[in-house]
Amino acid sequence: MSRRVEIAGSSHPEPPGAEPLDDLDAGADVSVSVHLRTGGDGFDSRAALDDFRRFAADHDLWLWREADDSCIRLGGTHRQLARAFGTRLRLYDNGFERFPARSGPLTLPEELVPWTLSVLGLDCRPLDR
């Protein structure tokens, strides 16, 4: 894989009003959804899937493909996913609940960024009420 670049729009601030407690259990199994940019010219679902299969293998992640080629799931441990997306996952407490979250941008090898619309599941901060 090539140099890493930021996924546009992926940067998150620290969760407001929450205190970081610790890193998440590094060995716990989790998964994320990667939504693919399927619209427009140039989308090649086979090429995107092949690139993500290599990425998953490079990071010891499992990959599950959705039927419509617009979404894939990647799974592994917190440590593997944090390393794969260039982030740090932490447990936070806002006085009402504890939740996993991250701050800063997510990164991917540059050949994956054109295929990537969003990565969901690494940050589970509560929504505003």
Disulfide bonds with the S-S distance in Angstrom:
none
